[in-house]
Amino acid sequence: MEHVSDPEAVDDALAGLWPPFGLRVTCGPLVLRPMRDADFPEVLAVVHSGIHAPDAMPFYFPWTDAQGPTMERQFVQYHWRSRAELSPERWSLDLGVWHEGRFVGVQGVSTKEFLVTRTGETGSWLGQEFQGRGIGTLMRQAICVLCLDHLDFAEVTSGAFVDNPASLAVSRKVGYRRNGEERLARKGAVATNVHLLLTSEDLVRPPHAVEVAGVAAFRELVGLDAADSQGRAT
Ligand SMILES: CC(C)(COP(=O)(O)OP(=O)(O)OC[C@H]1O[C@@H](n2cnc3c(N)ncnc32)[C@H](O)[C@@H]1OP(=O)(O)O)[C@@H](O)C(=O)NCCC(=O)NCCS
């Protein structure tokens, strides 16, 4: 590989090496794209400023309970692990979300055996200062368009604890239907988790066009399309 030093050329070269880095979804004021290592300081500053009230726990895995450098290391390890373990059998896309150029949160989707199941679960968070302004709804609509229109999902699922009205409201507004409940252990106590299910027909599309770049190479990476003899997506 040719040596490159210009930062933009380095970005392009990295996207050539690792197709998720070339993915980009634009929806009105939002840009969603996989986070790179250089983004982590900005991302962690938002995590430190707070995602939820200290006595609440909206996540299945209570990653926000960790503090300081321990939380930071666990956060970056989670993202490195998710890159390292990506395969057609199991993958997740955690897209950083930038609103008018400012990092505000993460919108992800993860799946197992996707080539068979064609289903995956969305999950998200925003820094508290960015909540309640419609961004959570818009970023969920954007990733659902990516999944249903560009990545051949037959359905998208989500889940939220009954004491998370904002997440449940976002799911309802985007068109997900309730699909049962589950009793989960949350920090040692039982908590009811609501299952949600979305199909293309029910998707409430965002009020802006959704532009998707870099999807061909990602589809090839996760086995949706065959590569040509040069290893490029066809
Ligand atoms: C869940 C989350 C991503 C939603 O993003 P957001 O930008 O705050 O959501 P929006 O502003 O797009 O919409 C929130 C909706 O919830 C509603 N809502 C918020 N709090 C509510 C409450 N206590 N009771 C009822 N509805 C509530 C709002 O009224 C709004 O609906 P409306 O536009 O019809 O009025 C964000 O709140 C968040 O990051 N929360 C902490 C992490 C988290 O819970 N992640 C999801 C785990 S399942």
The ligand as an SDF file (V2000), in Angstrom:
LIG
                    3D

 48 50  0  0  0  0  0  0  0  0999 V2000
  -34.0230    7.6680   24.2810 C   0  0  0  0  0  0  0  0  0  0  0  0
  -33.3890    8.8630   23.6080 C   0  0  0  0  0  0  0  0  0  0  0  0
  -32.3440    8.4060   22.5880 C   0  0  0  0  0  0  0  0  0  0  0  0
  -34.4990    9.6600   22.8850 C   0  0  0  0  0  0  0  0  0  0  0  0
  -33.9340   10.7770   22.2450 O   0  0  0  0  0  0  0  0  0  0  0  0
  -34.6030   12.2330   22.3460 P   0  0  0  0  0  0  0  0  0  0  0  0
  -33.9030   13.1330   21.4060 O   0  0  0  0  0  0  0  0  0  0  0  0
  -34.6400   12.6240   23.7750 O   0  0  0  0  0  0  0  0  0  0  0  0
  -36.0470   11.9290   21.7940 O   0  0  0  0  0  0  0  0  0  0  0  0
  -37.0130   12.9220   20.9790 P   0  0  0  0  0  0  0  0  0  0  0  0
  -36.8270   14.3210   21.4370 O   0  0  0  0  0  0  0  0  0  0  0  0
  -36.8410   12.6440   19.5300 O   0  0  0  0  0  0  0  0  0  0  0  0
  -38.4400   12.3410   21.3990 O   0  0  0  0  0  0  0  0  0  0  0  0
  -38.6740   12.0410   22.7080 C   0  0  0  0  0  0  0  0  0  0  0  0
  -40.1550   11.7760   22.8550 C   0  0  0  0  0  0  0  0  0  0  0  0
  -40.3060   11.1970   24.1400 O   0  0  0  0  0  0  0  0  0  0  0  0
  -41.2820   11.8890   24.8130 C   0  0  0  0  0  0  0  0  0  0  0  0
  -40.9780   11.8420   26.2370 N   0  0  0  0  0  0  0  0  0  0  0  0
  -39.8120   12.1730   26.8230 C   0  0  0  0  0  0  0  0  0  0  0  0
  -39.9240   12.0160   28.1510 N   0  0  0  0  0  0  0  0  0  0  0  0
  -41.1700   11.5770   28.3770 C   0  0  0  0  0  0  0  0  0  0  0  0
  -41.9020   11.2370   29.5470 C   0  0  0  0  0  0  0  0  0  0  0  0
  -41.3380   11.3220   30.7610 N   0  0  0  0  0  0  0  0  0  0  0  0
  -43.1660   10.7910   29.3960 N   0  0  0  0  0  0  0  0  0  0  0  0
  -43.7330   10.6860   28.1750 C   0  0  0  0  0  0  0  0  0  0  0  0
  -43.0930   11.0060   27.0340 N   0  0  0  0  0  0  0  0  0  0  0  0
  -41.8290   11.4420   27.1350 C   0  0  0  0  0  0  0  0  0  0  0  0
  -41.1780   13.3050   24.2860 C   0  0  0  0  0  0  0  0  0  0  0  0
  -42.3720   14.0270   24.5610 O   0  0  0  0  0  0  0  0  0  0  0  0
  -40.9720   13.0660   22.8160 C   0  0  0  0  0  0  0  0  0  0  0  0
  -42.1660   12.7950   22.1480 O   0  0  0  0  0  0  0  0  0  0  0  0
  -42.9650   13.9910   21.3710 P   0  0  0  0  0  0  0  0  0  0  0  0
  -42.0150   14.5410   20.3460 O   0  0  0  0  0  0  0  0  0  0  0  0
  -44.1370   13.2910   20.7590 O   0  0  0  0  0  0  0  0  0  0  0  0
  -43.3280   14.9990   22.3780 O   0  0  0  0  0  0  0  0  0  0  0  0
  -32.7090    9.8080   24.6200 C   0  0  0  0  0  0  0  0  0  0  0  0
  -33.6880   10.3440   25.4650 O   0  0  0  0  0  0  0  0  0  0  0  0
  -31.6180    9.1410   25.4320 C   0  0  0  0  0  0  0  0  0  0  0  0
  -30.4920    9.0840   25.0070 O   0  0  0  0  0  0  0  0  0  0  0  0
  -31.9390    8.6510   26.6470 N   0  0  0  0  0  0  0  0  0  0  0  0
  -30.9420    8.0240   27.5280 C   0  0  0  0  0  0  0  0  0  0  0  0
  -30.4200    6.7270   26.9540 C   0  0  0  0  0  0  0  0  0  0  0  0
  -31.5140    5.7920   26.5550 C   0  0  0  0  0  0  0  0  0  0  0  0
  -32.5440    5.7170   27.2070 O   0  0  0  0  0  0  0  0  0  0  0  0
  -31.2960    5.0600   25.4530 N   0  0  0  0  0  0  0  0  0  0  0  0
  -32.2500    4.0970   24.9530 C   0  0  0  0  0  0  0  0  0  0  0  0
  -32.1050    2.7960   25.6620 C   0  0  0  0  0  0  0  0  0  0  0  0
  -33.4320    1.7100   25.2000 S   0  0  0  0  0  0  0  0  0  0  0  0
  1  2  1  0
  2  3  1  0
  2  4  1  0
  2 36  1  0
  4  5  1  0
  5  6  1  0
  6  7  2  0
  6  8  1  0
  6  9  1  0
  9 10  1  0
 10 11  2  0
 10 12  1  0
 10 13  1  0
 13 14  1  0
 14 15  1  0
 15 16  1  0
 15 30  1  0
 16 17  1  0
 17 18  1  0
 17 28  1  0
 18 19  1  0
 18 27  1  0
 19 20  2  0
 20 21  1  0
 21 22  1  0
 21 27  2  0
 22 23  1  0
 22 24  2  0
 24 25  1  0
 25 26  2  0
 26 27  1  0
 28 29  1  0
 28 30  1  0
 30 31  1  0
 31 32  1  0
 32 33  2  0
 32 34  1  0
 32 35  1  0
 36 37  1  0
 36 38  1  0
 38 39  2  0
 38 40  1  0
 40 41  1  0
 41 42  1  0
 42 43  1  0
 43 44  2  0
 43 45  1  0
 45 46  1  0
 46 47  1  0
 47 48  1  0
M  END
$$$$
